[in-house]
């Protein structure tokens, strides 16, 4: 019994040590990605959140020119679009950078501790950090000029955001494995991200559609997480059209497929 307890403690210590090493690797990859993508000259790291913020400001400006101030549900058009667009930019960044993740980081694959998972996770965290920073800055400005409010239900917003990140990252693993040896598939990556923009749920609410379509839209996880994030942030938003358990189940299936995908493609990676 004592020997068994000793083995258990050793196994637990090994698990936490492995976790510590993986966190260190991902942290180092994030710093490398920051340096290679943004550099130290000009605005440098400021572009991490300035780029998505500028795009969101442009979209909001176009809607303001159209003199739309409020949606029917009592949600201001500016904070509605800020939330939708900055969050979608995170998905687009994770999605669009997944297909070239292996090629652009091929020298790192010489190191035994660096895996495809670590590379994709570092990139995903960087995209998420930029988008959430842009969202906080723009939403803060909306609150200052009395065009927005503080989050009504922060727990739901955070939960929805984490589900959205999980969903995006799981898809990025599948995409990375699926496009590594297929230049044809790589050509569809960016067009698909544009197609998903109006279909994602970033710019529509489920209750805008006829009741008979609500059940159909419920099958689309992205629409569900946007409904949950909006319910978490906006007081008038409805809680009838998001399904966290279903989204988590979808994410678990996608994660399994993604891990399998990068495991299979790792065997085909040739270090030159």
C-alpha positions in Angstrom: 0.0 0.0 0.0 2.8 2.4 0.9 4.6 1.6 -2.4 1.3 2.2 -4.3 0.9 5.6 -2.6 4.5 6.5 -3.5 3.9 5.7 -7.1 0.7 7.7 -7.1 2.5 10.7 -5.6 5.3 10.4 -8.1 2.8 10.1 -11.0 1.0 13.2 -9.7 4.3 15.1 -9.4 5.2 14.1 -12.9 1.8 15.3 -14.2 2.2 18.8 -12.7 5.8 19.0 -13.9 4.7 18.2 -17.4 2.0 20.8 -17.1 4.5 23.3 -15.9 6.8 22.6 -18.9 3.9 22.9 -21.3 2.9 26.2 -19.9 6.5 27.4 -20.2 6.7 26.3 -23.8 3.4 28.0 -24.7 4.5 31.1 -23.0 7.8 31.1 -24.9 5.9 30.6 -28.2 3.6 33.5 -27.4 6.6 35.8 -26.9 8.2 34.5 -30.1 5.0 35.1 -32.1 4.6 38.6 -30.7 8.2 39.4 -31.7 8.0 37.9 -35.2 4.5 39.3 -36.0 4.7 42.8 -34.5 8.4 43.4 -33.9 9.8 46.2 -31.8 9.6 49.1 -34.3 6.8 51.5 -35.0 3.7 50.7 -33.0 5.0 47.2 -32.3 2.9 45.3 -29.8 0.2 48.0 -29.8 -1.0 46.4 -33.1 -2.1 43.3 -31.0 -5.3 45.1 -30.1 -5.1 48.2 -32.4 -5.7 46.2 -35.6 -9.0 44.6 -34.4 -10.1 47.8 -32.8 -9.7 49.8 -36.0 -11.7 47.3 -37.9 -14.5 47.4 -35.3 -14.5 51.2 -35.3 -14.9 51.2 -39.1 -17.9 48.8 -39.0 -19.5 50.8 -36.2 -19.0 54.1 -38.1 -20.7 52.7 -41.2 -23.7 51.8 -39.1 -23.8 55.2 -37.4 -23.8 56.9 -40.8 -26.9 54.9 -41.5 -28.4 56.6 -38.4 -29.1 53.3 -36.6 -28.9 53.9 -32.8 -30.9 51.1 -31.3 -32.1 47.6 -32.0 -35.7 46.6 -31.3 -34.7 44.7 -28.2 -33.4 47.9 -26.6 -29.7 47.1 -27.2 -27.6 49.9 -28.6 -26.3 49.3 -32.1 -22.7 50.4 -31.2 -22.0 48.0 -28.3 -23.9 45.3 -30.2 -21.6 45.6 -33.2 -18.5 46.1 -31.0 -19.2 42.8 -29.2 -20.0 40.9 -32.3 -17.2 42.1 -34.5 -14.3 42.0 -32.0 -15.3 38.5 -31.0 -15.6 37.3 -34.6 -12.1 38.8 -35.3 -10.8 36.4 -32.7 -12.3 33.4 -34.5 -11.1 34.7 -37.9 -7.6 35.1 -36.6 -7.4 31.7 -35.1 -9.0 30.1 -38.2 -7.0 32.0 -40.8 -3.6 31.3 -39.2 -4.1 27.6 -38.6 -3.3 26.4 -42.1 0.2 27.9 -42.1 1.0 27.1 -38.5 3.3 24.2 -39.2 5.2 25.7 -42.2 5.9 29.0 -40.4 7.1 27.2 -37.3 8.9 24.2 -38.9 12.3 24.9 -37.3 10.7 24.7 -33.8 9.6 21.1 -34.5 13.2 20.0 -34.0 12.7 20.5 -30.3 11.0 17.5 -28.7 9.1 19.6 -26.2 7.4 21.7 -28.9 4.3 20.2 -30.4 1.8 21.3 -33.0 -0.8 21.7 -30.2 1.5 24.2 -28.4 2.0 26.2 -31.6 -1.7 26.4 -32.3 -2.5 27.2 -28.6 0.0 30.1 -28.5 -1.4 31.6 -31.7 -5.0 31.2 -30.4 -4.2 32.9 -27.0 -2.5 35.8 -28.9 -5.6 36.3 -31.1 -7.9 36.1 -28.1 -5.8 38.6 -26.1 -5.9 41.1 -29.0 -9.7 40.8 -29.5 -10.6 41.0 -25.8 -8.3 44.0 -25.4 -10.0 45.8 -28.3 -13.4 44.9 -26.9 -12.5 46.3 -23.5 -11.1 49.5 -24.9 -14.1 50.1 -27.3 -16.7 49.1 -24.7 -15.0 51.3 -22.1 -15.3 54.3 -24.5 -19.0 53.5 -25.1 -19.6 53.5 -21.4 -17.8 56.8 -21.0 -19.9 58.5 -23.6 -23.1 56.9 -22.3 -23.6 54.7 -25.3 -23.2 51.4 -23.4 -23.5 49.8 -20.0 -21.5 47.5 -17.8 -22.1 43.8 -18.2 -25.4 42.8 -16.7 -24.4 39.1 -16.1 -20.6 38.8 -16.2 -20.6 35.0 -15.6 -22.6 34.3 -18.7 -20.3 36.5 -20.8 -17.1 34.9 -19.6 -18.6 31.4 -20.0 -19.7 32.2 -23.6 -16.3 33.7 -24.4 -14.5 30.6 -23.1 -16.8 28.3 -25.1 -16.2 30.4 -28.2 -12.4 30.2 -27.7 -12.7 26.5 -27.2 -14.8 26.1 -30.4 -12.4 28.2 -32.4 -9.3 26.4 -31.2 -10.8 23.0 -31.8 -11.6 23.9 -35.4 -8.1 25.3 -35.8 -6.6 21.9 -35.0 -8.8 20.1 -37.5 -7.9 22.8 -40.1 -4.2 22.6 -39.4 -4.2 18.8 -39.9 -6.5 18.8 -42.9 -4.7 21.4 -44.9 -1.1 20.5 -44.3 -0.8 18.3 -47.4 -3.6 19.9 -49.4 -2.8 23.3 -51.1 -6.3 23.1 -52.7 -8.0 23.2 -49.3 -5.7 26.0 -48.1 -7.2 28.2 -50.8 -10.6 27.9 -49.2 -9.6 28.9 -45.7 -9.9 32.7 -46.1 -13.0 32.7 -48.2 -14.8 30.5 -45.7 -14.0 33.0 -42.9 -15.7 35.7 -44.9 -18.7 33.4 -45.6 -19.0 32.7 -41.8 -19.1 36.4 -40.9 -22.8 36.9 -41.7 -23.7 33.4 -40.6 -21.8 33.4 -37.3 -24.4 35.1 -35.2 -22.2 38.1 -34.6 -24.6 40.5 -36.2 -28.0 38.9 -35.7 -30.1 37.7 -32.8 -32.1 34.5 -33.0 -35.3 36.2 -31.9 -35.3 38.3 -35.0 -36.2 35.2 -37.0 -39.6 33.4 -37.2 -40.2 30.9 -34.4 -40.1 28.0 -36.8 -36.4 28.7 -37.5 -35.2 28.9 -33.9 -34.8 25.2 -33.6 -32.7 25.1 -36.8 -30.4 27.9 -35.7 -30.0 26.2 -32.3 -27.9 23.5 -34.0 -25.2 26.1 -35.0 -22.8 26.5 -32.0 -21.5 29.9 -33.0 -25.0 31.4 -32.8 -25.5 29.9 -29.4 -22.3 31.4 -27.9 -23.0 34.8 -29.3 -26.5 34.7 -27.8 -24.9 33.7 -24.4 -22.3 36.5 -24.6 -25.0 39.0 -25.4 -27.2 37.7 -22.6 -24.2 38.2 -20.3 -23.5 41.7 -21.4 -26.9 43.3 -22.2 -29.7 43.5 -19.7 -32.6 43.2 -22.3 -31.0 40.2 -24.1 -33.0 36.9 -24.0 -31.8 33.7 -22.3 -34.0 31.4 -24.5 -31.6 30.8 -27.4 -28.3 29.5 -26.1 -27.4 26.0 -25.0 -24.0 25.7 -23.1 -24.2 21.9 -22.6 -24.8 21.4 -26.4 -21.9 23.7 -27.3 -19.6 22.0 -24.9 -20.5 18.6 -26.3 -19.8 19.9 -29.8 -16.5 21.3 -28.6 -15.5 18.0 -27.1 -16.2 16.1 -30.3 -14.3 18.7 -32.3 -11.4 18.6 -29.8 -11.1 14.9 -30.2 -11.1 15.1 -34.0 -8.6 18.0 -33.8 -6.2 16.1 -31.5 -6.4 13.1 -33.8 -5.8 15.3 -36.8 -2.6 16.9 -35.5 -1.4 13.6 -34.2 -1.7 12.0 -37.7 -0.1 15.0 -39.5 2.8 15.1 -37.0 4.0 11.8 -38.5 4.1 13.4 -41.9 6.0 16.5 -41.0 9.4 16.4 -42.6 12.2 18.4 -40.8 14.6 19.8 -43.5 
